Amino acid sequence: MNDTGALFFVIMAGLAGIMALVYVPLRLFLTATARSRRLRLLQRIRRLRDELGQPLES
């Protein structure tokens, strides 16, 4: 009975470690790409606002 509990703990700890190894890099990648997308969108908005602020040329 004691060996079964220890084996279960080792398996669960191993699965948690594998999940962390997959989750952490994936989360960092998704955060970085979302941030760069947001930054590009803000830059486009600023450019459009600047263009709209310019007087029209005939």
N, C-alpha and C positions, 0 to 999 in steps of 0.2 A: 504493500500500500504506500509506503514512504517513497519507494523508487518511482512509482507512477506519478506522484505529486511533483517530484523533482524533474522528471522527464517532461511533464506538462509545462512546468515553469521554464525549462530550457527552450522548449519549442516555442512558447509564447514570446519569450525574450528575443529569440532569433527572428521570429516574424515581425516583431516590433522594430528590431534593428533594420531589417530589410525594408520595411515600410518607410522608415526615416531616411534611409539612403536613397529611396526613390522620390519621396515627397519633398525633401528639402531642396535639391537642385531644381526639381520641377517648379516648385513655388517661387524660387528665385528667378528662374527664367520667365515665368508668366508675369511676375511683378515688373521685371525689367522691360519686357515687351509692351506691357500696358502703359508703363510710364513713358516710353519713347513714343508710343502712339498718341498719348495725351499731349505730349510736348509738341509733336508735329502738328496736331490739330490746333493747338493754341497759337503756334507760329503762323499757320494759314489764316486764322481769324485776325491776328494782328496785321498781317499783310493786306488782307481785304479791307480792314478798317482804315488803314493808311491810304489805300487806293481810293476808297470812298471819300476820304477827307480832302483829296486833291481836287482842285477845280478841273472841270471838264475842258479838254483841249479841242478846238474845232479844226 
